[in-house]
Amino acid sequence: MAQVDGLSVEGLVVRFGGLTAVDGQTLTAPRGRITGLIGPNGAGKTTTFNACTGMLRPTAGRVSLFGENVTSLPPQARALRGLGRTFQRMELFDTLTVRENVRMGKEGGMAGRNPLRHLRAPRGQAALVDRLADDALDMCGIGHLAHRRPSDLSTGQRRLVELARCIAGEFTIMLLDEPSSGLDGEETEEFGRILRSLVADRGVGILIVEHDMALVMSTCEYIHVLDFGKPIFEGTPPQVASSPLVRAAYLGSEASELELVEEGA
């Protein structure tokens, strides 16, 4: 595989005992593009994310960032190289304000492995973190919530706080794990607009795992499909929507959504 300006995964295999959770996954998520990773529940999408971010060591295969092999590096080292992530289950600190949560996106990378640096950050560094946090809050349209607690917010607002924290970290590649979960239709549409603006304005690359096919088809330029841990298809949104293999994998409501997307294409 040629060097990619972003994330590349080659021949990824992840086994847990006798179970093969991911079997031969190969994908790229370059800068300047939103790439989708879709598949039914249990297909291996989050496991792929965990291997990409260093939360688990793959059985086989290679993970590279901007041409550098990072397969054996821990999550913090990958974050310092520009790889950020959100989670299916939101990980916000309810004892902190929204702004303080968002600040941690940048503070964590600056502190590295020494948490004491959070407590004695130079004044100039603190000013930079403040600016990045405020810019991220404004980009996500939640600047007015800066002094609220996450526990007081709606699910949609909390999702935007998590995205803002990732944006504040200045990551060049962002992995978003089911970011629209819990959002209503209007919130999901706005979320998609923010993602497209983020890529257009900052040139980041996004790899998104998502079950909302309308969001996937309206934001992603290229999509990879997993089923039972195996890659079964990849292509543009219209190609994915018209694929019999993909429709067979999505036997339920998602298959109907794919049909609607194709009809509207």
Backbone hydrogen bonds in HBPLUS format (Angstrom, degrees):
<---DONOR---> <-ACCEPTOR-->    atom                        ^
c    i                          cat <-CA-CA->   ^        H-A-AA   ^      H-
h    n   atom  resd res      DA  || num        DHA   H-A  angle D-A-AA Bond
n    s   type  num  typ     dist DA aas  dist angle  dist       angle   num
A0031-ARG N   A0005-ASP O   2.87 MM  26  6.09 156.2  1.93 161.4 158.1     1
A0066-PHE N   A0006-GLY O   2.70 MM  60  4.81 171.4  1.71 147.0 149.4     2
A0007-LEU N   A0029-ALA O   3.14 MM  22  5.05 164.0  2.16 132.3 128.3     3
A0029-ALA N   A0007-LEU O   2.82 MM  22  5.05 163.2  1.85 151.2 151.6     4
A0008-SER N   A0064-SER O   2.98 MM  56  5.21 156.3  2.04 147.0 148.5     5
A0064-SER N   A0008-SER O   2.88 MM  56  5.21 169.0  1.89 159.0 161.2     6
A0009-VAL N   A0027-LEU O   2.81 MM  18  5.17 164.9  1.83 161.8 161.5     7
A0027-LEU N   A0009-VAL O   2.92 MM  18  5.17 145.2  2.04 129.8 139.7     8
A0010-GLU N   A0062-ARG O   2.91 MM  52  5.19 165.5  1.93 153.7 157.7     9
A0062-ARG N   A0010-GLU O   2.97 MM  52  5.19 153.2  2.05 145.0 153.2    10
A0012-LEU N   A0025-GLN O   2.80 MM  13  4.76 162.5  1.83 143.2 137.1    11
A0024-GLY N   A0012-LEU O   2.75 MM  12  4.89 127.7  2.02 131.3 144.0    12
A0025-GLN N   A0012-LEU O   3.00 MM  13  4.76 145.9  2.12 138.3 132.5    13
A0013-VAL N   A0060-ALA O   2.93 MM  47  4.92 159.1  1.98 136.7 131.4    14
A0059-THR N   A0013-VAL O   2.74 MM  46  5.41 134.5  1.94 143.3 155.6    15
A0060-ALA N   A0013-VAL O   3.17 MM  47  4.92 155.7  2.23 133.5 133.1    16
A0014-VAL N   A0022-VAL O   2.91 MM   8  4.99 156.5  1.96 134.0 137.6    17
A0021-ALA N   A0014-VAL O   2.81 MM   7  5.58 135.1  2.01 151.7 166.2    18
A0022-VAL N   A0014-VAL O   3.31 MM   8  4.99 161.0  2.34 134.7 137.1    19
A0016-PHE N   A0019-LEU O   2.73 MM   3  5.14 158.2  1.78 155.0 161.6    20
A0019-LEU N   A0016-PHE O   3.02 MM   3  5.14 163.5  2.04 128.0 126.7    21
A0023-ASP N   A0229-GLY O   2.73 MM 206  5.40 168.7  1.75 140.2 136.6    22
A0032-GLY N   A0204-VAL O   2.82 MM 172  5.32 145.7  1.94 102.9 112.4    23
A0206-ILE N   A0033-ARG O   3.02 MM 173  6.38 169.1  2.03 155.7 158.0    24
A0221-GLU N   A0034-ILE O   2.92 MM 187  5.94 158.8  1.96 162.8 164.5    25
A0035-THR N   A0206-ILE O   2.73 MM 171  6.03 171.6  1.74 164.2 165.7    26
A0208-ILE N   A0035-THR O   2.84 MM 173  6.24 161.3  1.88 163.4 169.7    27
A0036-GLY N   A0222-TYR O   2.84 MM 186  6.26 163.8  1.86 151.6 156.7    28
A0224-HIS N   A0036-GLY O   2.78 MM 188  6.00 161.6  1.82 142.9 147.5    29
A0037-LEU N   A0208-ILE O   2.85 MM 171  5.96 150.1  1.94 157.2 152.5    30
A0038-ILE N   A0224-HIS O   2.90 MM 186  6.34 162.3  1.93 165.3 168.0    31
A0226-LEU N   A0038-ILE O   2.83 MM 188  6.21 163.1  1.85 161.1 165.8    32
A0043-ALA N   A0040-PRO O   3.09 MM   3  5.53 137.7  2.28 144.3 140.0    33
A0229-GLY N   A0043-ALA O   2.75 MM 186  4.98 130.1  1.99 122.4 131.3    34
A0048-THR N   A0044-GLY O   2.99 MM   4  6.12 148.7  2.09 139.2 147.2    35
A0049-PHE N   A0045-LYS O   3.04 MM   4  6.45 155.3  2.10 147.0 153.6    36
A0050-ASN N   A0046-THR O   2.85 MM   4  6.15 157.9  1.90 150.3 156.3    37
A0051-ALA N   A0047-THR O   3.00 MM   4  6.28 149.7  2.09 146.4 154.0    38
A0052-CYS N   A0048-THR O   2.92 MM   4  6.18 152.1  2.00 148.6 157.0    39
A0053-THR N   A0049-PHE O   2.94 MM   4  6.18 152.2  2.02 154.7 161.2    40
A0055-MET N   A0050-ASN O   2.83 MM   5  4.89 131.3  2.06 151.9 156.2    41
A0070-VAL N   A0063-VAL O   2.85 MM   7  5.76 159.4  1.89 152.9 159.8    42
A0065-LEU N   A0068-GLU O   2.87 MM   3  5.19 152.1  1.95 146.0 150.1    43
A0068-GLU N   A0065-LEU O   2.96 MM   3  5.19 166.9  1.97 116.7 119.1    44
A0073-LEU N   A0070-VAL O   2.95 MM   3  5.14 159.9  1.99 112.6 119.3    45
A0078-ARG N   A0074-PRO O   3.24 MM   4  6.59 153.0  2.32 152.4 160.4    46
A0079-ALA N   A0075-PRO O   2.87 MM   4  6.14 152.9  1.94 152.4 160.9    47
A0080-LEU N   A0076-GLN O   2.97 MM   4  6.23 154.6  2.04 148.3 154.5    48
A0081-ARG N   A0078-ARG O   3.05 MM   3  4.99 137.0  2.24  94.3 107.0    49
A0083-LEU N   A0078-ARG O   3.10 MM   5  5.64 160.5  2.14 136.8 137.5    50
A0082-GLY N   A0079-ALA O   2.92 MM   3  5.12 161.3  1.96 109.1 113.4    51
A0172-THR N   A0082-GLY O   2.91 MM  90  5.02 128.5  2.18 117.8 132.5    52
A0173-ILE N   A0082-GLY O   2.95 MM  91  6.06 164.6  1.98 167.2 162.3    53
A0084-GLY N   A0173-ILE O   2.87 MM  89  6.25 167.4  1.89 163.9 168.1    54
A0175-LEU N   A0084-GLY O   2.87 MM  91  6.17 159.3  1.91 138.9 144.7    55
A0086-THR N   A0175-LEU O   2.88 MM  89  6.38 150.0  1.97 163.3 168.2    56
A0096-LEU N   A0093-PHE O   3.13 MM   3  5.62 161.8  2.17 113.3 119.0    57
A0101-ASN N   A0097-THR O   2.94 MM   4  6.23 152.7  2.02 149.6 157.1    58
A0098-VAL N   A0148-ARG O   2.80 MM  50  5.79 140.3  1.96 164.1 170.9    59
A0102-VAL N   A0098-VAL O   2.96 MM   4  6.26 158.8  2.01 152.7 158.3    60
A0099-ARG N   A0146-ALA O   2.90 MM  47  4.70 159.3  1.94 143.4 136.6    61
A0103-ARG N   A0099-ARG O   2.87 MM   4  6.09 154.2  1.93 148.9 156.3    62
A0104-MET N   A0101-ASN O   3.20 MM   3  5.42 132.4  2.44  98.5 110.3    63
A0105-GLY N   A0102-VAL O   3.03 MM   3  5.64 156.8  2.09 116.1 122.6    64
A0106-LYS N   A0103-ARG O   3.08 MM   3  5.84 139.4  2.25 119.6 126.9    65
A0107-GLU N   A0103-ARG O   2.98 MM   4  6.14 172.0  1.98 153.4 155.9    66
A0108-GLY N   A0104-MET O   3.03 MM   4  5.54 163.2  2.06 132.8 136.5    67
A0110-MET N   A0106-LYS O   3.13 MM   4  6.42 156.7  2.19 151.7 158.7    68
A0111-ALA N   A0107-GLU O   2.84 MM   4  5.99 154.1  1.91 155.2 161.6    69
A0112-GLY N   A0108-GLY O   3.17 MM   4  6.29 140.5  2.34 138.5 148.0    70
A0114-ASN N   A0111-ALA O   3.03 MM   3  5.50 157.2  2.08 136.6 136.3    71
A0117-ARG N   A0114-ASN O   3.06 MM   3  5.93 164.8  2.08 124.8 129.0    72
A0118-HIS N   A0115-PRO O   3.00 MM   3  5.62 156.1  2.06 114.3 121.2    73
A0119-LEU N   A0116-LEU O   2.93 MM   3  5.33 139.1  2.10 106.5 117.5    74
A0125-GLN N   A0122-PRO O   3.06 MM   3  5.21 118.3  2.46  99.5 114.7    75
A0126-ALA N   A0122-PRO O   2.95 MM   4  6.28 157.3  2.00 156.3 163.1    76
A0127-ALA N   A0123-ARG O   2.98 MM   4  6.27 152.1  2.06 149.4 156.9    77
A0128-LEU N   A0124-GLY O   3.09 MM   4  6.34 150.2  2.18 141.4 148.9    78
A0129-VAL N   A0125-GLN O   3.00 MM   4  6.31 159.7  2.05 151.8 156.7    79
A0130-ASP N   A0126-ALA O   2.95 MM   4  6.18 157.7  2.00 147.0 153.3    80
A0131-ARG N   A0127-ALA O   3.00 MM   4  6.23 158.6  2.05 146.2 151.5    81
A0132-LEU N   A0128-LEU O   2.94 MM   4  6.20 166.0  1.96 155.2 158.7    82
A0133-ALA N   A0129-VAL O   2.89 MM   4  6.03 158.0  1.94 149.4 155.8    83
A0134-ASP N   A0130-ASP O   2.92 MM   4  6.11 163.3  1.95 151.0 155.6    84
A0135-ASP N   A0131-ARG O   2.89 MM   4  6.08 159.0  1.94 150.6 156.6    85
A0136-ALA N   A0132-LEU O   2.99 MM   4  6.13 155.7  2.05 143.4 149.8    86
A0137-LEU N   A0133-ALA O   2.92 MM   4  6.16 157.9  1.97 149.9 156.1    87
A0138-ASP N   A0134-ASP O   2.97 MM   4  6.16 158.1  2.02 146.5 152.3    88
A0139-MET N   A0135-ASP O   2.91 MM   4  6.13 155.7  1.97 146.0 153.0    89
A0140-CYS N   A0136-ALA O   3.10 MM   4  6.30 148.6  2.20 144.0 151.4    90
A0142-ILE N   A0137-LEU O   2.92 MM   5  5.24 162.4  1.95 156.0 153.0    91
A0141-GLY N   A0138-ASP O   3.00 MM   3  4.86 155.1  2.06  99.9 107.7    92
A0145-LEU N   A0142-ILE O   2.93 MM   3  5.36 159.8  1.97 113.8 120.5    93
A0146-ALA N   A0143-GLY O   3.25 MM   3  5.37 166.5  2.26 113.2 114.1    94
A0148-ARG N   A0145-LEU O   2.97 MM   3  5.33 166.5  1.99 120.7 124.7    95
A0152-ASP N   A0149-ARG O   2.89 MM   3  5.52 158.5  1.93 121.3 128.2    96
A0153-LEU N   A0150-PRO O   3.07 MM   3  5.34 166.1  2.09 113.8 118.0    97
A0158-ARG N   A0154-SER O   2.95 MM   4  6.22 155.8  2.01 151.5 158.5    98
A0159-ARG N   A0155-THR O   2.94 MM   4  6.22 151.4  2.02 149.9 157.6    99
A0160-LEU N   A0156-GLY O   3.16 MM   4  6.46 149.2  2.26 141.2 149.0   100
A0161-VAL N   A0157-GLN O   2.97 MM   4  6.32 142.6  2.11 143.0 153.7   101
A0162-GLU N   A0158-ARG O   3.03 MM   4  6.35 158.1  2.08 150.2 154.8   102
A0163-LEU N   A0159-ARG O   3.00 MM   4  6.31 157.3  2.06 145.6 152.0   103
A0164-ALA N   A0160-LEU O   2.83 MM   4  5.99 158.9  1.88 144.7 150.9   104
A0165-ARG N   A0161-VAL O   2.93 MM   4  6.19 151.6  2.01 147.5 154.9   105
A0166-CYS N   A0162-GLU O   3.17 MM   4  6.48 152.6  2.25 144.2 150.8   106
A0167-ILE N   A0163-LEU O   2.89 MM   4  6.22 155.6  1.95 152.2 159.7   107
A0168-ALA N   A0164-ALA O   2.84 MM   4  6.05 157.9  1.89 151.9 157.4   108
A0169-GLY N   A0166-CYS O   3.20 MM   3  5.25 135.7  2.41  95.7 107.6   109
A0170-GLU N   A0167-ILE O   3.01 MM   3  5.57 164.3  2.04 118.3 122.2   110
A0205-GLY N   A0172-THR O   2.83 MM  33  6.21 159.3  1.88 152.1 158.7   111
A0174-MET N   A0205-GLY O   2.83 MM  31  6.26 159.2  1.87 157.7 163.8   112
A0207-LEU N   A0174-MET O   2.90 MM  33  6.28 161.0  1.93 156.7 161.9   113
A0176-LEU N   A0207-LEU O   2.91 MM  31  6.30 157.7  1.96 154.1 161.6   114
A0209-VAL N   A0176-LEU O   2.87 MM  33  6.22 166.6  1.89 166.5 170.2   115
A0178-GLU N   A0209-VAL O   2.62 MM  31  5.27 148.1  1.72 140.8 149.8   116
A0181-SER N   A0178-GLU O   3.27 MM   3  5.71 168.0  2.29 116.1 118.9   117
A0183-LEU N   A0180-SER O   2.96 MM   3  5.37 163.7  1.99 138.8 138.3   118
A0188-THR N   A0184-ASP O   2.86 MM   4  6.04 157.4  1.92 157.1 164.2   119
A0189-GLU N   A0185-GLY O   3.03 MM   4  6.23 154.9  2.10 145.1 151.4   120
A0190-GLU N   A0186-GLU O   3.09 MM   4  6.33 156.4  2.15 145.6 151.6   121
A0191-PHE N   A0187-GLU O   2.86 MM   4  6.06 150.9  1.94 145.2 154.0   122
A0192-GLY N   A0188-THR O   2.98 MM   4  6.25 157.6  2.03 149.0 153.8   123
A0193-ARG N   A0189-GLU O   3.12 MM   4  6.41 151.2  2.20 141.4 149.1   124
A0194-ILE N   A0190-GLU O   3.01 MM   4  6.32 154.4  2.07 149.8 155.9   125
A0195-LEU N   A0191-PHE O   3.03 MM   4  6.38 157.1  2.09 151.3 157.2   126
A0196-ARG N   A0192-GLY O   3.02 MM   4  6.29 163.3  2.05 152.2 156.1   127
A0197-SER N   A0193-ARG O   2.99 MM   4  6.19 156.0  2.05 147.2 154.0   128
A0198-LEU N   A0194-ILE O   2.87 MM   4  6.04 152.9  1.94 148.4 156.1   129
A0199-VAL N   A0195-LEU O   3.11 MM   4  6.39 159.4  2.15 152.1 155.8   130
A0200-ALA N   A0196-ARG O   2.99 MM   4  6.15 163.7  2.01 147.0 152.2   131
A0201-ASP N   A0197-SER O   2.77 MM   4  5.76 162.5  1.80 152.3 156.8   132
A0202-ARG N   A0198-LEU O   2.98 MM   4  5.69 154.6  2.04 138.4 145.7   133
A0203-GLY N   A0199-VAL O   2.87 MM   4  4.76 137.0  2.06 124.9 131.8   134
A0216-VAL N   A0212-ASP O   3.05 MM   4  6.39 163.2  2.08 153.0 158.2   135
A0217-MET N   A0213-MET O   2.84 MM   4  5.90 172.6  1.84 152.8 154.9   136
A0218-SER N   A0214-ALA O   3.08 MM   4  6.07 139.0  2.25 137.8 147.9   137
A0219-THR N   A0215-LEU O   3.10 MM   4  6.07 129.7  2.36 144.8 155.1   138
A0220-CYS N   A0216-VAL O   2.94 MM   4  5.57 164.6  1.96 151.7 156.2   139
A0223-ILE N   A0235-GLY O   2.82 MM  12  5.51 158.4  1.86 154.9 161.7   140
A0235-GLY N   A0223-ILE O   2.99 MM  12  5.51 151.3  2.07 148.9 158.1   141
A0225-VAL N   A0233-PHE O   2.85 MM   8  5.21 154.8  1.92 168.3 160.7   142
A0232-ILE N   A0225-VAL O   2.93 MM   7  5.83 160.9  1.97 149.5 155.8   143
A0227-ASP N   A0230-LYS O   2.89 MM   3  5.34 150.9  1.97 141.7 150.6   144
A0230-LYS N   A0227-ASP O   3.02 MM   3  5.34 164.0  2.05 118.3 119.3   145
A0239-GLN N   A0236-THR O   3.05 MM   3  5.19 114.5  2.50 102.4 118.4   146
A0240-VAL N   A0236-THR O   2.90 MM   4  6.17 160.1  1.94 162.3 168.7   147
A0241-ALA N   A0237-PRO O   2.89 MM   4  6.03 164.5  1.92 156.4 160.7   148
A0242-SER N   A0238-PRO O   3.14 MM   4  6.24 140.5  2.30 139.9 148.5   149
A0243-SER N   A0240-VAL O   3.21 MM   3  5.22 161.0  2.25 104.4 110.2   150
A0247-ARG N   A0243-SER O   3.12 MM   4  6.38 164.6  2.14 152.3 156.6   151
A0248-ALA N   A0244-PRO O   2.90 MM   4  6.03 149.6  2.00 143.7 151.9   152
A0249-ALA N   A0245-LEU O   3.12 MM   4  6.39 144.7  2.25 139.1 148.0   153
A0249-ALA N   A0246-VAL O   3.10 MM   3  5.09 120.8  2.46  94.3 109.0   154
A0250-TYR N   A0246-VAL O   3.01 MM   4  6.32 147.4  2.12 147.9 157.0   155
A0255-ALA N   A0252-GLY O   3.07 MM   3  5.65 133.3  2.30 111.9 122.7   156
A0256-SER N   A0253-SER O   3.07 MM   3  5.18 118.5  2.46  97.7 112.5   157
A0257-GLU N   A0253-SER O   3.03 MM   4  6.43 150.8  2.12 148.0 156.6   158
A0258-LEU N   A0254-GLU O   2.92 MM   4  6.23 150.0  2.01 147.9 155.8   159
A0259-GLU N   A0255-ALA O   3.06 MM   4  6.36 152.5  2.14 145.6 152.4   160
A0260-LEU N   A0256-SER O   3.04 MM   4  6.35 151.3  2.13 145.4 153.0   161
A0261-VAL N   A0257-GLU O   2.92 MM   4  6.21 152.3  2.00 146.1 154.0   162
A0262-GLU N   A0258-LEU O   2.94 MM   4  6.22 159.1  1.98 150.3 155.2   163
A0263-GLU N   A0259-GLU O   2.99 MM   4  6.20 159.2  2.03 145.8 151.5   164
A0264-GLY N   A0260-LEU O   3.04 MM   4  6.23 144.5  2.17 141.4 150.5   165
A0265-ALA N   A0261-VAL O   3.04 MM   4  6.16 113.9  2.50 136.9 153.4   166
A0265-ALA N   A0262-GLU O   3.08 MM   3  5.02 149.3  2.18  98.5 108.0   167
